[in-house]
Amino acid sequence: MAIVKYPPNTIWLGGNMTVVNDVAAGAAFNPGHLLERYNSSGTPLFRKHSGAALAATATFALNQSMLNKGVDDPYNIGDLVEAGIMAKGATVWALIGVLTVVQGDKLESAGNGTLRILTAGFPVAIAIEGKVGASGETRVRVEIL
């Protein structure tokens, strides 16, 4: 019998989180992207976190479990978003946009919804696995700081 350490095909892997599911997407993005709320003419919406190295709440787009969708099914403009506001210590299958991440690297917002290795900004998470030679947006397991 195989023991599965993390649930398959899901963004939230464990720990405490608050689910927000009453805010729509103001832009297209994928489960695993770091999100931010913004105000569009009085309407709160979600989009990819847009400030590289800026402070960010650990809010991630979850897979659309209520619609039986997986991690590869994107959100479109106007979709109600299942977003998880993660507590310290929670684990997430987040998206990175860098080529190499080593286990233990502290990660910050890259300003496009992905995470990158901490430069001089505000750490959001720490990598709990390494990825070498990744191309484009790649998923990596992280723990929220």
C-alpha positions in Angstrom: 0.0 0.0 0.0 1.4 3.4 -1.0 1.2 6.3 1.5 0.5 9.7 0.0 2.1 12.5 1.9 0.2 15.3 0.1 -3.2 15.2 -1.5 -3.0 14.9 -5.3 -4.1 17.6 -7.8 -4.8 20.3 -5.2 -3.2 23.6 -4.3 -3.9 23.6 -0.6 -1.8 20.8 0.9 -2.4 21.3 4.6 -2.5 23.6 7.6 -4.9 26.4 8.5 -6.5 28.7 5.9 -9.5 30.9 5.5 -11.4 30.3 2.2 -12.8 33.3 0.4 -15.3 32.3 -2.4 -17.4 35.4 -2.9 -15.0 37.6 -4.9 -14.7 37.4 -8.7 -11.6 37.3 -10.9 -10.8 40.6 -12.4 -8.2 39.0 -14.7 -7.3 35.5 -15.9 -5.0 33.4 -13.6 -4.3 29.9 -12.6 -4.7 27.9 -9.4 -1.4 28.3 -7.4 -1.0 32.0 -8.3 -0.4 34.5 -5.5 -3.4 36.9 -5.4 -4.3 40.3 -4.3 -7.6 42.0 -4.0 -8.2 45.3 -5.7 -11.1 47.7 -6.2 -12.5 48.2 -9.7 -15.1 51.0 -9.6 -16.3 50.0 -6.2 -16.2 46.2 -6.9 -13.7 44.1 -5.1 -11.9 41.6 -7.4 -8.9 39.3 -7.4 -5.9 39.4 -9.7 -2.3 38.1 -9.6 -0.2 39.9 -7.0 1.4 42.7 -9.0 4.2 44.1 -6.8 7.5 42.4 -7.1 9.3 42.2 -3.7 6.4 44.0 -2.1 4.5 42.8 1.0 1.8 40.2 0.2 -0.7 38.3 2.2 -0.4 34.6 1.6 -3.5 34.4 -0.6 -3.5 31.8 -3.3 -5.9 30.8 -6.0 -7.2 27.3 -5.1 -8.4 24.8 -7.6 -12.1 25.1 -8.3 -13.1 22.1 -6.2 -16.8 23.1 -6.1 -16.8 22.7 -9.9 -14.7 19.5 -9.8 -11.8 21.3 -11.6 -8.1 20.6 -11.0 -5.0 22.6 -10.7 -4.6 23.1 -14.5 -8.1 24.6 -15.0 -7.6 28.4 -15.1 -9.9 31.1 -13.8 -11.4 33.5 -16.4 -12.5 37.1 -15.9 -15.8 37.1 -13.9 -15.4 33.6 -12.4 -16.0 33.4 -8.7 -12.6 32.6 -7.1 -11.9 30.0 -4.5 -9.0 31.7 -2.7 -7.2 30.5 0.3 -5.7 33.0 2.8 -3.0 30.8 4.4 -2.0 30.9 8.0 1.7 30.6 9.0 2.8 27.0 8.6 0.3 26.0 5.9 1.6 24.3 2.8 0.7 25.2 -0.7 1.5 23.9 -4.2 2.5 27.4 -5.5 3.8 28.6 -8.8 7.3 29.8 -9.3 8.8 31.6 -12.3 12.5 31.0 -11.7 14.7 28.3 -13.1 16.0 26.8 -9.9 14.7 26.7 -6.3 16.5 24.8 -3.5 14.8 23.4 -0.5 15.0 26.0 2.2 15.0 29.1 -0.1 12.9 31.9 1.1 10.5 33.1 -1.5 8.8 36.5 -2.3 6.3 37.8 -4.8 7.7 38.1 -8.3 5.1 40.7 -9.2 3.2 38.4 -11.7 1.5 36.0 -9.4 4.5 33.7 -9.1 7.1 33.4 -6.4 10.8 33.9 -6.7 13.9 33.6 -4.5 14.0 36.4 -1.9 16.1 39.4 -3.0 15.4 42.3 -0.7 11.6 42.2 -0.3 9.2 40.5 2.0 9.3 36.7 2.3 5.9 34.9 1.8 7.0 31.3 2.0 9.9 28.9 2.1 10.5 26.1 -0.4 10.0 22.6 1.1 11.2 21.0 -2.1 13.7 21.9 -4.8 13.2 22.3 -8.5 16.1 22.5 -10.9 16.0 23.6 -14.5 12.3 24.5 -14.4 11.0 26.4 -17.4 8.0 28.8 -17.4 5.7 28.7 -14.5 6.4 25.6 -12.4 4.7 24.2 -9.2 6.7 23.9 -6.0 5.6 22.9 -2.5 6.0 25.8 -0.1 5.4 26.5 3.6 3.9 29.9 4.5 6.1 32.1 6.7 
